[in-house]
Structure formats: structure tokens, C-alpha cells
Amino acid sequence: MRGKLEQPKGLIELILVELERFDLEYREIWLSYEYTCPGGEYKSAMALPVTNSRDMTNTFFRELLSEARRLSGLEGSEDQGVGLFVANKAATMLPIKNLCQRVIEVLGEPEPLSESRAYIDLATSGYHFRDESKSLAAMGFDERFCFFMARAREKMDQSYYTLAADDLEKAKVLCATTPLIFKLIGICHRELGHLDLAREMFATALRMGAREEDTYLYLAEVDFFLNAMGEAEQTLSHMLKDFPDHIRALVELANVRYQQGQDYLDLLDRAVSLDEQAARQAILQTFVFKKVDQPPKKLITAAEAARQLDLPEKTLVQLAHRHRLPTRNHQDKLMLDENEIKAWAFVYRRFNLLQDEVDRIALVPERDAGQGLALHS
């Protein structure tokens, strides 16, 4: 038993703590933290009600122990001589308590938080207990800004968009006049499927002067999938004033007009006249023939569509299974909207894309016909 008690398997090491955000509505703060325990190394976050610094600190360590016990598979082991404790609690408890006390003091200030330097300092603060040089509390505002931007880009490269957005929000607290921050936050929300938030960020970035090609395209794309076609058309029209020969913008504006039942072929013709290969590729990759959030007007079977388009039914079915043409599901059967499939065939024939699609599908083994990238459905 003595040897067992001396084993370090019950140790927790708290690596870092950062103040993630204030939630004024519920009067609580969120702390993010990293630690090691017998179960491994973890990153986590918890909400702390703002009461007093002692209770907040005790709550933090109590919840940390509970989480570490669960992750280490030690739940129910209290009576078996297996305990957990924070090895560096003496060195970490006071900084965390001071952090909580500063929260209470800042929330008690009369001036708006956005104008409080103490709030800005606190909202971007944190402690690294392994390496003090990495502690946010020891950095100046400029250094913190660079740190958050670099870490956010690293997280985005790793597809950790929620974590990246959190860091970008902190960078925004430090410097809310940089349009790049708003654009990057928009990209994170776009990847997470938060389209309304993404739209707000892209629109803000554009208003602040981020008139790069991708800012326009991101905003138009989000508006498109929110079925805000009028806004998407306006954004792309403005983009074409800045970039009059932009192939993708021409194709996407044509798509927006198609979705609204307006003339669109002149835009595709212009794109093809400028750069045929790029325009054809843009049509393949971005043109959506299925009407967004609109019910089908006239459903037809693949056999009927094949007859109208003068194409083999088997080819149409294979293209549908590979999501290469607009389809509709009706009572678990493959159906096509007559207007959508005719528009698809017309555009693809006009720009010499249809035969390429037919030839490509002929090379695909039939067993793979259900696999493909969803482009048009």
C-alpha cells in the first residue's frame, strides 16, 4: 500500500488558465484551461458565477478535480485509496483568485466595459504556469494581439474553428478597427455553419474597407445560401465594379439571377469570352441549378427527363447518384424538376460541358456511381 500511495498517478498539473469571455446576462465568466491528469492532457472550459473570489476559486478547483477524476476513469474510487490532487495548487491558486477578484472589480466600475482599459486587460489575460514568458498577463497589448492572431490562424489551419473564433474575439477586444479580424471570424462561423453570424462579420469587414476579392465572395456566398438573393446580387455587382473581369464573380452573379428567374446567360457568355477554361470550371464548381428554398414546380422521372434531353436514362441516373445534376427526392424516389434539369442541360450544352460529364461518368465503375462530390444537388 505504501508504494501505491507514492505513485504519481493521482497528480494533476494545471498548465494554463485564460479568461475566455464575460457573460453579463448570466453574470458569469468562462475560463479556459489546460491540465494533465492520469487520463492524459486536456483542454477544457467552465463557467464560473461571479460571486466572491474565494468561492469562485474553490469552485474552479472543485470542478477541475471532478472533471479530471471522470476523464481518468476514477469515478467511484474514493473508498479505494485512489485520490487526486493538484500538484501545483499552491502556485496557481493565488493567481486564479486574483483574476476572479479583478473580474468583480471591473464589473463594479461605472464606465462602459468597452471603454475600460482594465476590462480590455482582463478580457485578454491569462497565466501559463509552466512557462511564465507565455503568460498573457506578462504581455503588452500589442504582443497579446499578435499572439491571438497567430494562434487563431494556427487553429484555423487545423480546422479548430471554434477555438480560432474565441482567439479572434480576444484580438477584436484589443483592436476593433482591423477589418481582417472580422473577416477571419466570419470564415470561422461560415465553417461552423453559423451563416447569420458569418454574414454579419463579412459585411462589417467590407464596410471597414476589406474590399478584397474573397471578402465579396464570402459575403455573396453566405447570402446565397441564406436565400438573400437580392443582397447577394448587390454584393457581386459592387465587386464587379472593383474587379470588372472577375470570372467567378460573373458566374456567381449569373447564378443569383438564375435563382431569381432573371436573365443570366449574358453574364456566362461574358465570363467564357474572357477566359473559357476558368469560366467552365467555375460553372462546374459553383453554379447551383436547384432552386434554393423553393419547392419543385413540376417533378418528372429520370426516364422522362432522359427522353426530353435526348440522353440515356442510365447516364442521367449515374450523374444523379454522383450529385452532378439537380435532383429532388419524392417519396424516396429519384425525381427531377423539369425546369431545373432543362436549365442544367442547356447551360452544359451551351458551354460544351455536357459531353465531358457524360464521358466522365462512363469511365466510372458502376459500383462507385453513388460516390461523388455534391456540387449541384
C-alpha positions, 0 to 999 in steps of 0.5 A, a space after each residue: 500500500 505504501 508504494 501505491 500511495 507514492 505513485 504519481 498517478 493521482 497528480 494533476 498539473 494545471 498548465 494554463 488558465 485564460 479568461 475566455 469571455 464575460 457573460 453579463 446576462 448570466 453574470 458569469 465568466 468562462 475560463 479556459 484551461 489546460 491540465 494533465 491528469 492520469 487520463 492524459 492532457 486536456 483542454 477544457 472550459 467552465 463557467 464560473 458565477 461571479 460571486 466572491 473570489 474565494 468561492 469562485 476559486 474553490 469552485 474552479 478547483 472543485 470542478 477541475 478535480 471532478 472533471 479530471 477524476 471522470 476523464 481518468 476513469 476514477 469515478 467511484 474510487 474514493 473508498 479505494 485509496 485512489 485520490 487526486 490532487 493538484 500538484 501545483 495548487 499552491 502556485 496557481 491558486 493565488 493567481 486564479 483568485 486574483 483574476 476572479 477578484 479583478 473580474 468583480 472589480 471591473 464589473 463594479 466600475 461605472 464606465 462602459 466595459 468597452 471603454 475600460 482599459 482594465 476590462 480590455 486587460 482582463 478580457 485578454 489575460 491569462 497565466 501559463 504556469 509552466 512557462 511564465 514568458 507565455 503568460 498573457 498577463 506578462 504581455 503588452 497589448 500589442 504582443 497579446 494581439 499578435 499572439 491571438 492572431 497567430 494562434 487563431 490562424 494556427 487553429 484555423 489551419 487545423 480546422 479548430 474553428 471554434 477555438 480560432 473564433 474565441 482567439 479572434 474575439 480576444 484580438 477584436 477586444 484589443 483592436 476593433 478597427 482591423 477589418 481582417 479580424 472580422 473577416 477571419 471570424 466570419 470564415 470561422 462561423 461560415 465553417 461552423 455553419 453559423 451563416 447569420 453570424 458569418 454574414 454579419 462579420 463579412 459585411 462589417 469587414 467590407 464596410 471597414 474597407 476589406 474590399 478584397 476579392 474573397 471578402 465579396 465572395 464570402 459575403 455573396 456566398 453566405 447570402 446565397 445560401 441564406 436565400 438573400 438573393 437580392 443582397 447577394 446580387 448587390 454584393 457581386 455587382 459592387 465587386 464587379 465594379 472593383 474587379 470588372 473581369 472577375 470570372 467567378 464573380 460573373 458566374 456567381 452573379 449569373 447564378 443569383 439571377 438564375 435563382 431569381 428567374 432573371 436573365 443570366 446567360 449574358 453574364 456566362 457568355 461574358 465570363 467564357 469570352 474572357 477566359 473559357 477554361 476558368 469560366 467552365 470550371 467555375 460553372 462546374 464548381 459553383 453554379 447551383 441549378 436547384 432552386 434554393 428554398 423553393 419547392 419543385 414546380 413540376 417533378 418528372 422521372 429520370 426516364 422522362 427527363 432522359 427522353 426530353 434531353 435526348 440522353 440515356 436514362 442510365 447516364 442521367 441516373 449515374 450523374 444523379 447518384 454522383 450529385 452532378 445534376 439537380 435532383 429532388 427526392 419524392 417519396 424516396 424516389 429519384 425525381 427531377 424538376 423539369 425546369 431545373 434539369 432543362 436549365 442544367 442541360 442547356 447551360 452544359 450544352 451551351 458551354 460544351 460541358 455536357 459531353 465531358 460529364 457524360 464521358 466522365 461518368 462512363 469511365 466510372 465503375 458502376 459500383 462507385 456511381 453513388 460516390 461523388 462530390 455534391 456540387 449541384 444537388 
